[in-house]
Amino acid sequence: MLTIISLPNGEIQNPDGTLSLFPPDGVQGVGRSVELRGSGVFIGTASIDTIFSFDEGSKIVFGLEDSDEFTGFGLGTTLFYGGSGDDNFTGGFGDDTVYGGVGVEALRGGDGNDLLFGQTAGDSIDGQMGNDTILGGEGDDFIRDESLPLEINLLYGGQGDDNLTAGAGNDSIWGDQGNDNLQAGAGVDVLTGGSGFDVLIGGDLGIPPEGGAPSFPGDDTPDEFVLEVQSDISFDLISDFEDGIDKFMLPEGISFDDLAIAELSTDADILNQISELPWINAPTDVGIRLAQTGQLLAVLNGNIGDNPAIPVLASNQIDAEDFV
């Protein structure tokens, strides 16, 4: 049974165990702040609802309209439907499932193994601890997961130009549609840009406090960069490939023998596309193309050492052993 307590005056809204905030005449009430105790279904109002849960009960919460806020502090699991407003969800220690709805959402999973759907609009989603699965959906999303070593997280950007950042676990990151930025942390990671012009960073990216070129310290664990055949003007920019550690995966039907790998040199079309990343020294970067058509699959940053002016990755270092 779910007990609903109105926080302003301590009044128990549903002492008989009924599971909504609708009064007997069926007219929807105003938004309010409540604490949920036990297990059951809670239906909010058309106004702003602020909802808390501190216990181990399993709850299903419908936020409905307007911008609702849910905060969990206990071990219970929550199934949350945000509705049409701009919602704010923070999970506790349980395994939560969250559907953000059509608004601009701020979703934080908490410490459990969570499933978070941003759905429409540009959302901010943080899986936090646990083995999480995050789907951004439509819109330009900011997705991150603060995973620990041995945790496994799945991050999907969906449509839009997304920023996806994983932590120290063994993570899989998909940019999907749009021009995406994918960054993994320590751990064994798989990065797939999807369609569009994407930036893939397999390890920790360090930016000096005073600006300047970022450093790529690497983490000595293998990352896999999935290459795809896209349109003639789209490719992936891989910023920290570590030869002898990281691997490439090719599309089905394409082998290493189908590739042409060489420095970009003075390829004006490619240089123009990556000119907004000043820490990339494009003429010495390495391009991976289809030999038969010349289509570019990926550009590898060849300047990931302490001195960005000195290339540390040459095209002749990339061989069949770097592909799986």
Secondary structure, 3 states (H helix, E strand, C coil): CEEEEECCCCCECCCCCCCCCCCCCCCCCCCCEEEEEECEEEECCCCCCEEEECCCCCEEEECCCCCCEEEECCCCCEEEECCCCCCEEECCCCCCEEECCCCCCEEECCCCCCEEECCCCCCEEECCCCCCEEECCCCCCEEECCCCCCCEEEEECCCCCCEEECCCCEEEEECCCCCCEEECCCCCCEEECCCCCEEEECCCCECCCCCCCCECCCCCCCCEEECCCCCCCCCEEECCCCCCCCEEECCCCCCHHHEEEEECCCCHHHHHHCCCCCCCCHHHCEEEEECCCCCEEEEECCCCCCCCCCCCCCHHHCCHHHEC
